[in-house]
C-alpha cells in the first residue's frame, strides 16, 4: 500500500488519456509557479480527441526556465498517450500526409517535443 500522496508507476499507468494530459498540464503549471513564471504560459484542456495538430500540453513562455527545471525549454509541446507508442507510431503522430505537422515544425531548433 502506498502512503498518502505517494504516486507510483501503477498510479500513472491507470490514468486515461484525459487524466494523463491533465496531470501533465498541472505539473507544468506547478513548475512555472515554482520558478516564478506565469502559469499563463501553459495551455491544455478541451476535448482529448479534438484536432489539435498533435498538441496535448503547450508551454510557450517568454521567460527561460532555469537549468535543472523539469521544463527544459521555454517552448515545448507535450504529447500524451496512454497507449504504448512505438517509434513508428510516434513518427505517424508527428506527420500528416507524410509532412511534419506545422506545430512541430514551428518549434524549430529552440524548442522541444516530449512524447
C-alpha positions as CSV (number, residue, x, y, z in Angstrom):
1,X,0.0,0.0,0.0
2,X,1.3,3.5,-0.8
3,X,1.5,6.4,1.5
4,X,-0.8,9.4,1.2
5,X,0.4,11.5,-1.8
6,X,2.9,8.9,-2.9
7,X,2.4,8.3,-6.6
8,X,3.6,5.0,-8.1
9,X,4.1,3.9,-11.7
10,X,0.9,1.8,-11.3
11,X,-1.0,5.0,-10.4
12,X,0.3,6.7,-13.6
13,X,-0.4,3.6,-15.7
14,X,-4.0,3.6,-14.5
15,X,-4.7,7.1,-15.9
16,X,-6.8,7.5,-19.1
17,X,-5.8,10.0,-21.9
18,X,-7.7,12.9,-20.4
19,X,-6.3,12.3,-16.9
20,X,-2.8,12.0,-18.1
21,X,-3.0,15.2,-20.1
22,X,-4.5,17.0,-17.1
23,X,-1.7,15.7,-14.9
24,X,1.0,16.9,-17.3
25,X,-0.7,20.3,-17.5
26,X,-1.0,20.6,-13.8
27,X,2.7,19.6,-13.3
28,X,3.8,22.2,-15.9
29,X,1.7,24.9,-14.1
30,X,3.3,23.9,-10.8
31,X,6.8,24.0,-12.3
32,X,6.0,27.5,-13.6
33,X,4.9,28.7,-10.2
34,X,8.0,27.2,-8.5
35,X,10.2,29.1,-10.9
36,X,8.3,32.4,-10.7
37,X,7.0,32.1,-14.3
38,X,3.4,32.9,-15.1
39,X,1.3,29.7,-15.5
40,X,-0.5,31.5,-18.4
41,X,2.4,30.1,-20.4
42,X,0.8,26.7,-20.2
43,X,-2.1,25.7,-22.5
44,X,-4.1,22.5,-22.2
45,X,-7.6,21.3,-21.9
46,X,-10.6,20.8,-24.2
47,X,-11.7,17.5,-25.8
48,X,-8.9,15.0,-25.9
49,X,-9.8,13.9,-29.5
50,X,-10.0,17.5,-30.9
51,X,-7.9,18.2,-33.9
52,X,-5.0,20.0,-32.1
53,X,-2.2,19.4,-34.5
54,X,-0.6,17.0,-32.1
55,X,-0.5,19.3,-29.1
56,X,-1.8,18.0,-25.8
57,X,0.0,20.5,-23.5
58,X,1.8,23.5,-24.8
59,X,4.4,25.5,-22.9
60,X,5.1,28.9,-24.5
61,X,6.9,31.2,-22.2
62,X,8.9,34.4,-22.9
63,X,10.9,33.6,-19.8
64,X,13.7,31.0,-19.9
65,X,13.3,28.2,-17.4
66,X,16.4,27.7,-15.1
67,X,18.9,25.0,-15.6
68,X,17.6,21.8,-13.9
69,X,14.0,22.7,-14.3
70,X,11.6,19.8,-15.2
71,X,10.6,22.0,-18.2
72,X,13.9,22.1,-20.2
73,X,12.9,24.8,-22.7
74,X,10.7,27.8,-22.9
75,X,8.7,26.4,-25.8
76,X,7.6,22.7,-25.6
77,X,4.9,20.6,-27.0
78,X,3.9,17.6,-24.8
79,X,2.1,14.7,-26.5
80,X,0.4,12.3,-24.0
81,X,-0.9,8.9,-24.9
82,X,-1.8,6.1,-22.5
83,X,-1.2,3.5,-25.2
84,X,2.3,2.2,-25.9
85,X,3.9,4.3,-28.7
86,X,6.4,2.6,-30.8
87,X,8.9,4.8,-32.8
88,X,6.8,4.1,-36.0
89,X,3.6,5.3,-34.2
90,X,5.4,8.4,-32.9
91,X,6.5,9.3,-36.4
92,X,2.9,8.8,-37.7
93,X,1.6,11.0,-34.9
94,X,4.1,13.7,-35.8
95,X,3.3,13.8,-39.5
96,X,0.2,14.4,-41.6
97,X,0.2,13.2,-45.2
98,X,4.0,12.5,-44.9
99,X,4.8,16.0,-43.8
100,X,5.8,17.1,-40.4
101,X,2.9,18.8,-38.6
102,X,3.3,22.6,-38.6
103,X,3.0,22.8,-34.8
104,X,6.1,20.6,-34.5
105,X,8.0,22.2,-37.4
106,X,7.3,25.7,-35.9
107,X,9.2,24.7,-32.8
108,X,12.4,25.0,-34.7
109,X,15.7,24.4,-33.1
110,X,15.0,26.4,-29.9
111,X,12.2,24.2,-28.6
112,X,11.4,20.6,-27.7
113,X,8.7,17.9,-28.3
114,X,8.2,15.5,-25.5
115,X,6.1,12.5,-26.4
